[in-house]
Amino acid sequence: MQTYWADLCSQYHFVSPHRVLDGGESRFQSVKNGIMKILESEKSPLEDILIAIHDAARPVVSAQLIAKCFTETAIHGATTLALQSTNSVRLGDMQHSEATNRERVWIIQTPQTFKASILKEAFAQPELATFTDDASVVEKMGYRIHLIPGEYSNLKITFPEDIAIAQLYLHALKAKRPLV
């Protein structure tokens, strides 16, 4: 995979400084690998370092939203993007479910952004099956997660039809930008 990425960087002239690491056996292990690599190379105090964790499956995140994540994390320490549910929501399974108040349901997005000191502590704990994202790992240590309003365009590409939706957002963004 790293060779493929290097080829893409060469072909498309990507010049942003970055490092590529091998993933782990799970999301938890992959994120932990990344955090440890950042912390071993960083010389600033942990309280001064903010780390954003973002899914590659969300390619339409705006620069303004990323900036807001860092601004809010400097204040709150642990943040995630979220959209309040606009749909009716039921909890349960196919045989038994109950309606729940959709005003209390939030759809989580990335990036999820944290002070490095919090991430270091959180990812030192053993991995649990209940860790579905980085906020759940941090929350397990007793930290509160501050929600930041997300954007509908920051969709997660999970199904083939999501690609078409993402392309609509990308074309709209392109139309607003002057050609360079």
C-alpha positions as CSV (number, residue, x, y, z in Angstrom):
1,M,0.0,0.0,0.0
2,Q,2.8,2.4,0.8
3,T,4.3,1.9,-2.7
4,Y,1.0,2.6,-4.3
5,W,0.7,5.9,-2.3
6,A,4.2,6.9,-3.2
7,D,3.4,6.3,-6.9
8,L,0.2,8.5,-6.6
9,C,2.3,11.2,-4.9
10,S,4.8,11.1,-7.8
11,Q,2.1,11.0,-10.5
12,Y,0.0,13.8,-9.1
13,H,2.8,15.9,-7.7
14,F,1.6,15.8,-4.0
15,V,4.1,17.8,-2.1
16,S,2.5,18.2,1.4
17,P,4.8,16.9,4.1
18,H,3.4,13.6,5.5
19,R,4.3,10.2,6.7
20,V,2.5,7.0,5.9
21,L,2.3,4.2,8.5
22,D,1.1,0.7,8.3
23,G,-2.3,0.1,9.8
24,G,-3.0,-2.2,12.7
25,E,-5.4,-5.2,13.0
26,S,-8.2,-2.8,14.0
27,R,-9.1,0.9,13.9
28,F,-7.9,1.2,17.5
29,Q,-4.5,-0.3,16.7
30,S,-4.1,1.9,13.6
31,V,-4.9,5.1,15.4
32,K,-2.7,4.1,18.3
33,N,0.2,3.5,15.9
34,G,-0.3,7.0,14.4
35,I,-0.6,8.7,17.8
36,M,2.6,7.0,19.0
37,K,4.5,8.1,15.9
38,I,3.4,11.7,16.3
39,L,4.3,11.7,20.0
40,E,7.8,10.2,19.5
41,S,8.7,12.9,16.9
42,E,7.1,15.9,18.6
43,K,9.1,18.0,21.0
44,S,6.3,20.3,22.3
45,P,4.5,19.6,25.6
46,L,1.6,17.2,25.2
47,E,-0.9,19.8,26.4
48,D,0.1,22.0,23.5
49,I,-0.4,19.3,20.8
50,L,-3.8,18.8,19.2
51,I,-4.3,15.7,17.1
52,A,-7.2,15.3,14.6
53,I,-8.2,11.8,13.5
54,H,-10.1,11.7,10.2
55,D,-11.6,8.9,8.1
56,A,-10.4,8.6,4.5
57,A,-14.0,7.6,3.8
58,R,-15.0,11.3,4.4
59,P,-13.2,13.1,1.5
60,V,-15.4,16.2,1.3
61,V,-14.6,17.8,4.7
62,S,-14.1,21.5,4.5
63,A,-11.0,23.4,5.6
64,Q,-13.2,25.7,7.7
65,L,-14.7,22.7,9.5
66,I,-11.2,21.3,10.3
67,A,-10.1,24.8,11.6
68,K,-13.2,24.9,13.8
69,C,-12.3,21.5,15.2
70,F,-8.8,22.7,16.3
71,T,-10.2,25.9,17.7
72,E,-12.8,24.1,19.8
73,T,-10.4,21.4,20.9
74,A,-8.0,24.0,22.3
75,I,-10.8,25.0,24.6
76,H,-12.6,21.7,25.4
77,G,-9.8,19.1,25.0
78,A,-11.9,16.4,23.3
79,T,-14.2,17.1,20.3
80,T,-16.1,15.4,17.5
81,L,-18.2,16.6,14.7
82,A,-21.9,15.6,14.9
83,L,-25.2,16.2,13.2
84,Q,-28.5,16.0,15.1
85,S,-30.7,13.3,13.6
86,T,-33.5,14.6,11.4
87,N,-35.0,11.1,11.1
88,S,-37.3,9.3,13.5
89,V,-35.1,6.8,15.4
90,R,-35.9,3.4,16.9
91,L,-33.6,1.4,19.2
92,G,-33.6,-2.4,19.2
93,D,-33.6,-5.1,16.6
94,M,-35.9,-6.3,13.8
95,Q,-38.2,-8.2,16.3
96,H,-38.5,-5.6,19.0
97,S,-37.8,-1.9,18.8
98,E,-38.8,1.3,20.6
99,A,-39.0,4.9,19.5
100,T,-36.5,7.3,21.0
101,N,-36.3,11.1,21.1
102,R,-34.4,12.1,17.9
103,E,-33.5,15.4,19.5
104,R,-31.1,13.4,21.7
105,V,-29.5,11.4,18.8
106,W,-26.4,12.7,17.2
107,I,-24.8,11.2,14.0
108,I,-21.0,11.3,14.5
109,Q,-18.5,12.5,11.9
110,T,-14.8,13.0,11.7
111,P,-12.4,14.6,12.3
112,Q,-12.4,13.8,16.0
113,T,-9.8,16.1,17.6
114,F,-8.1,15.8,21.0
115,K,-5.3,17.1,23.1
116,A,-2.4,14.7,22.7
117,S,-2.2,14.1,26.5
118,I,-5.8,12.8,26.4
119,L,-5.1,10.5,23.5
120,K,-1.9,9.1,25.0
121,E,-3.8,8.2,28.2
122,A,-6.9,6.8,26.4
123,F,-4.9,4.6,23.9
124,A,-2.9,3.1,26.7
125,Q,-6.0,1.2,27.9
126,P,-6.8,-2.2,26.5
127,E,-8.9,-2.3,23.3
128,L,-12.6,-3.1,23.8
129,A,-15.2,-4.1,21.2
130,T,-17.4,-1.1,22.3
131,F,-14.8,1.3,20.8
132,T,-16.5,2.3,17.6
133,D,-14.6,5.5,17.2
134,D,-11.9,7.6,18.9
135,A,-14.3,9.5,21.0
136,S,-15.6,6.3,22.6
137,V,-12.0,5.4,23.6
138,V,-11.5,8.8,25.2
139,E,-14.9,8.8,26.8
140,K,-14.1,5.5,28.5
141,M,-11.4,7.3,30.5
142,G,-14.0,9.7,31.9
143,Y,-13.5,12.6,29.5
144,R,-16.5,14.5,28.2
145,I,-16.7,14.9,24.4
146,H,-17.7,18.3,23.1
147,L,-19.9,18.2,20.0
148,I,-19.3,20.5,17.1
149,P,-22.0,20.9,14.5
150,G,-20.9,19.0,11.4
151,E,-21.7,19.5,7.7
152,Y,-24.0,17.3,5.6
153,S,-21.3,17.4,2.8
154,N,-18.9,15.6,5.2
155,L,-20.6,12.3,4.3
156,K,-19.0,8.9,4.8
157,I,-18.6,6.9,1.6
158,T,-19.9,3.5,2.6
159,F,-22.1,2.5,-0.3
160,P,-21.7,3.0,-4.1
161,E,-24.4,5.6,-4.2
162,D,-22.5,7.7,-1.7
163,I,-19.8,8.3,-4.3
164,A,-22.4,10.0,-6.6
165,I,-23.5,12.2,-3.6
166,A,-19.9,13.1,-2.8
167,Q,-19.3,14.0,-6.5
168,L,-22.2,16.4,-6.4
169,Y,-20.7,18.2,-3.4
170,L,-17.2,18.2,-5.0
171,H,-18.6,19.7,-8.3
172,A,-20.5,22.4,-6.2
173,L,-17.2,23.3,-4.4
174,K,-15.3,23.4,-7.7
175,A,-17.9,25.7,-9.3
176,K,-17.4,28.2,-6.4
177,R,-13.6,28.3,-6.8
178,P,-11.9,30.4,-9.5
179,L,-9.8,28.3,-11.9
180,V,-6.1,28.7,-11.1
